[in-house]
């Protein structure tokens, strides 16, 4: 799964490409939390 992140005005928009399953979500957890910690707001485009 590929994650593309773009931040503008404190809002981080993540675009996820690929299949989202409980297994891929667990693998991506660290990356998602890192983006969440940096941004004031987080948008996730599935």
Beta strands, then each sheet from edge to edge (+ up, - down):
strand 1: 2-8
strand 2: 11-17
strand 3: 41-45
sheet 1: 1+ 2- 3-
end
